[in-house]
Amino acid sequence: MKTFRIIGLLLIAAPLVMAAESIVNLDRCVVLNIADDASAASRIAMRFALPTEVQGKEIVYSSLRFTLPDLELNREVLMEIAVFPILQEWSEDEIDYDGVIDSLSIGSFTIKLGANSQFDVDITPYVRQIVQDGRSNFGLMGTAQPLGDLNVQIPENADVYIANSAEVKLVYK
């Protein structure tokens, strides 16, 4: 009998804890390289707007997913991505390579390019700060760098490719 009560309570409570999901695309995306330093990591500035329906909601999970174009590298190459919040408003024409990001990353990881060129970054803490704490949403800056002795940068014209592949997934209740 006790088991039936527990199951009944779970069935009644289930709709109350159900989460909703929303997917948004990027508003802006630009690839930044240091022109005279081919060994410097490429940076990708990305901006997305949060939908109004998430305001005042509890953010359960949020991720930024994007795909890099084929860099014609050996498929055993490891690529490191780190993501940082941008601290000021920017446009594709006016963003600098340095001085616009928070020094604390919100995520960093490494993948083998042969296995995948798609990155899925958990940005839940960042989105929670925007929705629940009123943090300004200027976007994110991802640094992309092959590990080892390679000096490869993401082509600056890859911003359209990245923007078209990118999406921000929001799970909220």
N, C-alpha and C positions, 0 to 999 in steps of 0.2 A: 504494500500500500504506500509506503514511504517513497518508493521509486516512482510510482505514478504521480505523486504530488510534485516531486522534483521535476519530472518531465513536463507536467502541466505548467509549472512556474516558468520553466525555460521557454515553453511555447508562447506563453503570454508576454514574457519579457523580450523575446527575440525581435519583434518589430521596433521596440524602443531603442535597441542598440544597433540596428541596421545602418550601414554607412552608405553614403552616396558617392558617386565618382564623377569627376569631370576631367576632360583633357583640353589643354590649351596649347596653342602654337606660339612661336616666338614672334615678337613685334619687330625686333631688330637683331641682327647678327653681323659681326665683322671679325675677320681674321687679322691679327696684328703680328707683324714680324719686325725685328730690328734689322734695318736694311744693310748695315755694315757688319753684322755679326751672325753668320749662318749657323753658328753653334748654339745660339740662344734659343730657348724654348719658344714655340709659337704660342700665342694667346688668342683665345676666342671669347669675345665679349658677346653676351646673350641677354636679351631683355624679354620678359613676358609679363602680361597683365593678368592679374587674378580676377576671376569672374565674381560678380557681386554676390552670388549665392553662397560663397564661402565666408563672407564677412560675418563675424560673430559665431562661427562654427568651430568645433573642435577638429583640428587637422589630425587625422589618424596616420596618414602616410602621404608623402609626396616624393616624386622622383623626376629627374631630368634625364631624358633619353635622347641621344643623338648619335649619328653615324659619321665617321670620318671618311673622306674619299679614299680611293686606293692610292697609297703613297708609293707604290711600286718598290716596296722594301722586301727584303728576305722575310718570308712568312714566319721565321722563328724570332723575329725582333720583338722585344718587349717595349711597350709604350706606357709611359706614366702620365696620368691625368690628375691634376689637382684643381679644385674649384674653390673660388673665393668670392665673397660678396663685393659688388662695386659700391663705392661710397658716395658717388655724386652723379647727377644727371649727365647724360652723354648722347651724342649722335654718332652715326657712322663716320662722319667727316671730322669730328672734333675730339675723338677719344685718344688719349695718350697711351703709350705702352706701359709707362711706370706711373706710380703715385695715385692710382685711382681705386686700389683694392684694399680690403681689410687684410691685415697681416695674418689673421687666423683662418685657416681653410675650413670649409664645411665638408670636405671629402677629398680623399686621395686614394688612388688605387692603380694597379698595374695589370695590363692584359697582354697576352701574346696575340699579335696582329693576325697570325695565321688562323687562330681559333675564332677571332671575332674582331670587327672594327667598330662595333657598336658599344657605346658606353651608357651605363645606366647608373646615375648618381643619386643616392638618397639625399634629398634636400629638405627633409621633414623639419628639422630644427629651424632652418632659414624661413620656410613658409609659415611656421608657427609664430615666429617673431613678427612677421608682417601682419598676419591676421589677428593675433591675440595681443601683441605688445605694441603695435603701431609702428614697427620699424619701416623705414622707407624702402621701397622696392625699386632699386636702380638696376637690378639685374645681377648677373654672375659673370665672372671671368674664369675661364678654364685655361690652364696651361697644359700644353701637350708636348712631350719630349720623348724621343726614342732613347732607351737606355743603352749604355755602352759607348762605343767610339763613333757612333753615327752623328752626322751633322745634317739632319733633315728637318725642314720646316714644312708646315702645312701651307699649300699655295694660298695666296691672299684671295684669289678668285673662288676659293672653296666655300666662302661664306654662304652663297646661295644654296649649295648642296647641303651644308650642315643645317641651315635654317629650314629647308624643305623636309629634312629627315627628323628634325627635333620636335619633341613634345614634352609637355609637363603634365604629369598625371597627379591628380589631387583626389585623395580619399578623405572624406569628412563626414561628420555626423552632428 
